[in-house]
Amino acid sequence: MNDNHIRVNILSKSACSACHAKGSCNVSDTSEKIIDVTDSRTFSIGEQVEVLFSGNTGMKAVLFGYFFPFLIMLFALIVSLSFIENELFAGLITIGTLTVYYLILMVFRSKLKRIFTFSIKKNE
């Protein structure tokens, strides 16, 4: 934490991480995610909080992360297969268009950070 910037650590556990047989099974999964939040309220380190975002923000994330790449990939595959007979090259072109899409997202990540904002509230 510093000034108005707070980094929230989320420990994500799969349902089977609490299972008694997780030591002999490789399915259990635990991952750590860090979310940056701008908030002027005071919080203490280790305090449990709820991370909030609007439903509209979630829909935008699904559009940018899944729907638009799917449409771009489908369009690129159809167009490339109509001009190129070789399916391997058509597939490589399709993967290339996705690479360009994600590079564009990376270039505009500062603008995307303004769109995808999180807020937090104290757990009571």
N, C-alpha and C positions, 0 to 999 in steps of 0.2 A: 504494500500500500504506500502511496505517496500522493499528497494533495487530493486531487479529485479522481485519481486513477487507482482502481482496485483490480487485482487479479484473483479470480475465484477458481479454486481447484475442485474439480468434480471427479470423484472416484466412481467409475461406472463398472458395475459387476453384472455378469450374466446370472441367470437364475440358478445355474448349477454350481456357482462358486461356493454356495453354502452347503452343497451336498457332501455327505460323509465319504463318498467314493471318488472325490475329485482328485486325489493323489494318484489313483490308478487310471484315471480317464483324462484324455487330453482335450476334452471339450470345454472345460471351464476357462473363462476368460475374464480378466480384469484389466481395464485401461484407465488412464488418467487423462483428463481433458482440462485445459486452462482457458478461461473466458475472461476477456478484458471488459471491465465495466467502468463507466464514468459516473461517479456519484459523489455529492458533496457531504453526505452524512458520514458520521463516524462509525466505524466498525472495528472490532478487535480481531487480531489474528487468531484463527482457529474457531471463530464464531460460525455457527451454522446459519446459512441464509438460503433463501429461495431465489433462483434465477428466473426472471420473467422476460417475456417478449410478447408482442402482440400476435394474434392469429394471422394478421395480414403479413407480418414479417416472415412467419413460417411458410406461408404459401409462396412468397417471393423466393425464399430459399429453395423450395422444391422446384420452382420454375427454372431458376438459374442453375441448380445442381443436377437436375434429372431431365426435365421436360425439354428445355432448349437444346441440350446436348443430344438428346434422342432425335429430335427433329432435324438437327443439323447433320447428324450421322446418317439418318435415313435419306435425306435429300442428297447428300454427297454420294452415297452408295448408288442411288438410282441414276443420278446424272453421270457418275463415272462409269457405271456399267453400260449406259447407253452410248458412250463414246469410246470406251476401251473394252476390247474383247477379253483381255486377260483379267481374271477375277483376282489374282494376287495383287496386281497393280491397283485395281479398283479398291480393294481392301486397304492397301497402304495409303491411298489418297484419302479414303474415309477417315482413317486414323490420324492422318495429317491435319485434316480439317478440325478434328477434336483438339488436337494439340494447339492449333492456332486459337481456337475458342478459349481454351483454358489459359493461354498466354495473354489474351486480351483481358480476361478476368483478372489476371495477376497485375497487369498494367494499371487497371482501374480499381485496384483493391482499396485505395484511400476513399474513393467515392462510395464503394460498396460498404465500407465500414460505417459511413454515415447512414446508409439505408438499414443495415442490420445492426441495430443497437440493442443492448440488453440492459435491464435494470435489475436491481436486487432489493429484497426486503428482509428484515430480520425475522427469524422464526420465533414465534411466541411460545 
